[in-house]
Each structure stands twice: as structure tokens, then as C-alpha cells.
Amino acid sequence: MTDTLTMSPQQVSDYIAEAGRQAWVVEGVDATTPRRDIRRVGVIGAGTMGGGISMNFATAGIDVTIVETRAEALERGLGVVRGNYQRSADKGRFPQEEVDVRMSRLNGSLSMEDLADCDLVIEAVFEDMELKKTIFRDLDRIMKPGAILATNTSALNIDEIAAATSRPEDVIGLHFFSPANVMKLLEIVRADHTADDVIMTSMELARTINKIAVLVGVCPGFVGNRILFARQAQAQKLVYQGAMPWDVDAALNAFGFRMGPYQMSDLAGLDIGWTKGAKTANPIRDALCELDRRGQKTGAGYYDYDEARRPVPSEVTAGIIREITGMSEGQIPSQEEIIATCIHPMINEGLKILEEGKAQRASDIDIVWLNGYGWPADKGGPMLYGDMVGAPEVLATLERLGADDDRFQPCATLRRLAAEGGLFTEVQPG
């Protein structure tokens, strides 16, 4: 029979602390590997991500060159950065004069040629593979030998991006989380040819800019978003089975997430990756966007919002869902059923990531979700929570979900744990 864990709050806290320490250890790379000297950083893109990434370095005392294609976009981006710094100073987080000091470390440019002397450049444009490959071909020509070429992609194949250059050993993923100047997690993505000194330099640089780094491998969505995709898919399925978005969110709020998947979508904006008239894999989202219900920014999305941006269940959304799904108000799954349906596939996906060697250790997956996605600390992360629930219960959920969707078939490791015993947190990669 499998092991299950009953842990005190102190034991969970101790586990998280040790997991955090282990995340900095890079297996198979000599800790004394020389680091590359990073004195000047380039960032391509002055939007929300590019500006936030730049702030991390300017705050740490490192000069940054930000490149945009249009003067208005560059000016707007630098203005947002200054506004962010000014608000922090107004709240007393640092002296007022520090605003100008930090801004002086930021240099805007409309030419990628001005990145030639940077020791590290981070591409932070939107998720378009051909655009990213074009940028990396240009960087290959422009950047000095030994410069690190990084992409902030959240899901795309970094090996394909690296192949656009003549120096794939210098290419790495630095996946910051939004808002990049606030969120602590940094997924450092090792591609097939990334050099050891590039990995170790990136890990050390994460400390310099006050991030929590986790080294991961290349796969769609890496570790964090790959697991998120599994949860999102089940949240959508629940709505097609009679639950409303607010039912799903309420269950995950009860589990301990500050925001459920539909609350998160409304905050981020439903029109991310959507254009007018588009027919995507999410027709409910498409219909809401066509009505200009695009989330908090338009005052309505899955929810209606009052003047204080408080979400209110929407009869408009409910009507759209009933029309598209053909489901009338039926029996809503219990909160326990919703939690199992959304959370247990995340644990299964974590095991698949370990089977493929895309995470160094199970506890790294927990650190990603604790620091990048608001996983409730009392439940320790997806893998530790799997130990608390037990493999047989997780297996039963995945057998149910996998019966009509092969994507959610239980992986071999889950079946083994359920049959032979053992803990999710002790599963070794590869």
C-alpha cells in the first residue's frame, strides 16, 4: 500500500525551506564553474514584461539598455517604470532621490545595434516563434563573443530558438513571471546545448536580482505553465459539465488559492491571444470577448465587476455558457470533486515532468508553484500535497478523467506509486 503523509504546519514549513535550499543546487555541474561577468544587460521590449525585467536589474545596480521598435512604445514603457518606482518611493520603500538614481541606469534605444556591448540580453517580445528566431539571428550577428542570449518565453521551444544562432551554447531561457518586478520566481530553462557556465551565471544572477531560481528543461510550458495547462483544461471541462466559473473558483479559493482559474483569466484579460472574429478552442471566451467582456479592464469578463473591481457572478455569462454547452442548471459537483478534478491532474503532470527529466527533483516543482502561482503554503506544493492525499486517491481521479481524454491517463509512475508504495516527493527524475 502507498505511503501517505500527515504533516504538522512546522513540518510543512521545514519541507518548503529545505526545498528552497535544494532548488539552488544544479545537479551534474561543478559548483566551482567560473561565472561570466554581467555588468550591462540588454532587454528587447519595453512592454509590461520588458519593463518589469529591466527594473530588477536597475534596482540591483546593473545598467540596462532597453530596445523598442517605436519611440512612443519606448517612452511609454520607461514612463511606466518611473511610475512604478515613484509609487514605491511614495510608500516609503526607498528615498525619493533613489527614483532618479535607478532610472539613470536605464537607457532606451530604437536600435538593436546598441546592445553590442551587453553581457546579457533578454528578449521579451510577444510569443511568436518566427519573430523570436528573427531576433536571435540578429543577436547572433550583433552581440559580442561570450554574451548570454536569453529568451523570456513562457512556453515556446528554446532549442528551436537557439538553433537560429551559431552559438546555441550561449542561449538560455529566463522565464520571469508577471509582474516581473514583483514576482519572486525565475524559471531558468536549460536547452540542449546551453553551456554549464551560462547556467551557473544565470543561477547566481537570480540571487543578485533577488529572485528564487529553479532550473528546468525544455518542454511545452516548462514546469509551471505545463502544470497550469492541465488545471485549466479541467476547469474548462467542469463548465461543460454543469459547473459555473464561480463554482470552480470558489472551490479553489476554499483549497487556498487566492484566485481561481476564471478569476485569474479576468485579471489577465480574456483577449490575450484572441482577435475579433476568432474561433478558438474556448468558444465561451470567444463569445465573451465579442461582447467586449474582456475581464477586469473592461468591467466585465466571466464575472461582472463593481466600482471596486469586486467580482459578481454574471447572468450574462451564465446564459452564454448554457447556450454554448447545452447544459441547463444541473447538479453542480461538490467542492471536493472540483478540487480533485483540478488538482490531481497537476500532480500527474508533475510526475510526467519528472519521468522526462524536465525538473531536477520533485521539490523543485513545489517551489515553482509556491513562488510563481500562489499555491497555498500549508499544502506545500503539488508533489507534497500528493503525499498528503495518497497515490491511490490521485490514481482513482486520473482513471476517471483519463477514461474520456487520453491527455489525463495516469502516468506509469503514478500507477507504480499506487501499487508499490512510496512518496511523490521522493520520485527521482529520468
N, C-alpha and C positions, 0 to 999 in steps of 0.2 A: 504494500500500500504506500502511496506517496506521503512525503512529509508535508505537514502544514505548520505554519508559524503563528504563535500568539506572542506578540511583542509589546512591551511597555513603551510609553512615549519616549522614555530615555533610551531604550534600545533602538528605536527607530531613528532618533536623533543621532546616536552613535554610528549607526549604519550610514546615514547620509554624510556625516563628517568624514568617515573613512572612505566612502565612495568618492567624495570630493578630492581627497588626497590622491587616491589611485588614478583619477582621471588625468592627472598631470604626467603620469608615467607612460612613456612611449615604449612599448614592447619591441624588442629586436633592434633598437637603435641605441648606440652608445651615448650615455648621458653627457659625456665629455666632448661630443661632436662640436667642433667650432661653429659659432654663430656668425651669420652675415651682419655687417654693420648697417643699421637702419637709422639714418639721420634725416632723410627727406622722403616724404610719402606723396604719391600722386593718387588722386581719386577721379575717376571718369564718371561724371553725372552729378549734378548739384540738386537733384530732387530729394525727396524725403529720406531715402536710404543714403545717398551720397553725402548729403549734408550731415546726417547723423553720424556716419562713419568718420567723416572729417573732424567732427567735434571731439571724438575720442582721442585722436592724435594731437590736436591743438591743445586740448586740456592737459595732455601728458607732456607738453613742451616740445612736440615734434612739428616741424614746418610741413605744411601741406599745400600742394598745388591742385586746385580743383578745375577740371576741364569740362566745359559745356559747348554745345554747338551753336547756341544763340545767346546774345548778350542779355536779353530780357530774362531768360531762364537762369543764367548765371547770377544776375543781380537779385532776382527773386530768391534764389537758393541761399546766397550769402545773407540776405535780409532775414530769412527765417532763422539762420544760425545765430545772427546777432540778437534776434528777438528771444531765442531760447536762452542764450547767455544772460541777457538783460533780466529776464524773469527770475533766473536763479540768483542773480545778484540782488534783485529787489527783495527776494525772500531771505537774504542774509547768508546764503550758502558760500559766498566769497565776496571780497571787497569790490565796490563798484569799478575801481580802476582796472580790475582784472578782466573786465569785459574787453577793453581795448587791447590789453596785453594778449589775450587769446585770439582775438580777431586779427592781430598783426601777424600771427603765424599762418594765416590763410591767404593764399594768393590765387586769384581767379584768372583763368585763361580761356581763350577760344581756340587754342591750337594744341594738339597732342604733342607737337614737337617740343613744347615746353616741359614735357615730362622726362626728357632725355637723361637728366642728371639725378632722377629719383632712384632711391634704393629699393623701393617697393611701390608698385602701382596696383590699385584695386579698381576693377571695373564694376560699376554699379548702375548699369543701364537696365531697361526692362527685359523680361525673359523672352528673348528671341535668339535662337541658336545662330542663325546666319549673321545677325548683327554682331553678336559676341565674337564669332570667328573672324569677322572682318576687323574688329577692334584688335584682336590678339595678333592678327597678321601685321597690322600697323605697329603694335607694340614691339613685336619681334624685330622690326626694322629700326625702330626709334630708340629703344631702351639700351642702356649701356650693358656690357657683359656683366653677369653676376646679379643683375637686378631680379627681384622676385616679381613674377607676374601672377596676380591673384584675381579670381572672379568671386563676386558675391552671389552668384546664382543660388537659388534655394532648391533647385530640383534637377537642373539640366546636367548632361553628361560631360564632366570636366575632362575626361580623356579625349573626347571629340574636340573640345575647345583647345586642349594642349596640342593636339595633332595639327592645328593650324599654324603652329610655330616650329622653328628649327631647334628649339630648346625646351622640350617638354619637361625636362628635369627641373626647370625653374618655375613651373606652373603649379598652383595650389588653389584650393577653394578656401575662402574665408567668408563663411556664411554668417553674417550679422543678423540679428533679429530686430524687428521694428517695435518701437523707435530705437534705432541703433545707438543713440547717445544715452539710453536709459537701460535697455535690456542687458542682462549680465552674460548671457550665453553667447559663445562663439563656436560654431561647428567648424573645425579645421579639417578640410576634406583632402585626404591623400589620394592622388591619382596614381596610375600605374607606374609612371616614370618620375614622380616627384622625388627630388634628392633629399637625403637624410638631413642635410644642413638647412634646407628650406623648411622642413617640418619642425626641426628644433628651434629655428629662428622664429617661426610663427608662434610656437607654443610660448616662448619667452616673451615675445612681443605682446601676446594676450595678457600676460601679467602686467606689463608696462602700462597698458591702457585699461587696466582694472576689469578684465573680463574673466569669465570662467570658461576655459577651453576644454573641448572634448574632441579627440581625433577620431574621425570616421572615414568610411570608404565610399567609393563612387557607386551609387545605385539611385534609381528614381526617388527623389525626395530625401536622400541620405538617411539619417536615422530619425530625426524629429518629424519632418513632414511626411515621410513614408508611413510612420505610425499614425499620424494625424489623418492621412488619406483613408486609412481603414476605419477610423472612427467616423469620419464624415460620410463615408459610404453607408454605414449602418444607420446613421442619423437620418439620411435621406430615405432609406428603406422603411424606417419606422413611420415616417409621414405617409408613405404609400400604403401602410398597413392600418391606418386609422388614428395614429397619434398626431397631435398638432405640434408645431415648433416649440411652443411654450411648455408643452408636456415634456418634451425631450430636454429642453434647457432646465426645467425645474428639477428633473431627476439628477442631472449632472451638477447642478448647484447644490443639491442635497448631498451628493457624493463629496463635494468640497471644491469643485471648480468655481471660481468667481464668475466665469462666463461660460455658458453652454455654446454649442456649435452655431446656433442661429443668432444668438446674441453677438457672438464673435463676427459672424458674417455681416450683420448690420453695422457693427463698428467699423469693420474694414472697408465696407462698401460693396454692395451686391454687383456693381458693374465692373469689378475687376475682371479682366479677360472677356468682357461682353461688349458687343456693339449693337446698335439699334437694328432690329430685324433678325438678329442672330437666333438660331435654333441650336441650343447646346444640349448636353446630356442632363441638364437640370431645367426642364420646362417651367417649373414653378418659379424659379429665379428669373427666367426669361420674361414670364408674364408680369412679374412684379416690376422689373426694370422698365418694361414697355409703358407701365403706368407711372413712371418716374418715382417709383418706390424703391429707392436705391440705398436705403439704410439711414443711419442717424443723420447723415449730412443733408438729406432731403426731408427729414422729419417723419419718414415712414419707410419701412422695408418689410421684413417679416412681421415686425411689430409696428404699431403706431407709437409716436413719441410726444410727450407733453413738453411744455416750455423748458423744463429742467432735464430734458432728454431721458426721462424715465420711460421704460418700455411698457406698453399696454397691449395685451392680446388684441389682434385686429380681426374684425369680422370680414373685412375686405380680403385679407389673406386666407382666412378660413374658407371663404367662398371660392376663391381661386383653387385652393387645394382640393376641395370637394369636386369641383368641375374637372380638374385635370386627372385626379386619381380615381374618380368614380366612387370614392368612399364616402358614405354618409357617416354621421357621428355614430361610431360604434363603440365597442369595448376598448377602452384605452389600456394599453399594457400598464402594469404596476410600475412604480419607480424602480423596484428591484429588478424587474425584467428589462427595463430600459437601460439601467446601469450595466447589467450583464451583457446585453446586446451591443452596447457601445464600447465597453471597457475590455471585455475578454478578447475580442479580436485584436486589440492593441498588444496584448500580451503575446498572442500567437505570432503577430508580425515581428515583435521583438525577438522571438525565438528564431524566426526565419532570417533576420538580420545577423544573428549570431551564427547560424548554420552557414551563412555565406561569408562569414568573416568580415562583415562591414562595420562591426563595433569591436573594440579590443576586449571588452568584458561586459557582463550583464549590468553591472552597476553603472557603467557609462551611460547606458540607455536611461537609467533612472535620473542621472544628473542632467541629461538633456531635457527631460520632461519636467523636472523640478525647476529648472532655471530658465527654460525657454517657453513653457506652455502653461505654467500655473498649476501643475499637478499638486494636489493638497499634500502638504508636508507630513501630515500624520499617517498617510498611506504610503510614504516612502518612495514612490515611483512605480511604474507599471510592473517591473520584474519582482520587486519586493511585495507588491500587492498580490501578484500571482501566488507567491508563497503563502500569504495570509489566507487566500481563498482556497488554494489547493488545486493541483493539476486535474483531478477527476472532474471538478466542477467546471473548470475552464474548458476541458475537453468536451463535456456534455453540451456546453453552449456552442462550441465551434462545430460539433457534429450536426447540431440543429441548423446553424446558419449555413454550413457548407453543403447541406442537402440540396439546396436550390441555387447555389452560387459557388463555383469551384474556387473562386478567389479566397474563400473563407474556410476551405478544407483545413482540418487540423494538420499541422506540420509533423514531421517524423519525431522531432524532439519532444513535442507535447505528448504524443502518444506514448513515447518511451517513459517520460516522467510519470504519466498516469499509471502505467503498467508496473514500472520497476521502482518507483520512488525517486527521491532527490528533490532539489530545490531549483527554482528558476534562477535564483541569484548565483548559483554555483555552476551554471552551464558555461562551458568553455567555447570560444569561437572556433569556427572552421570544422 
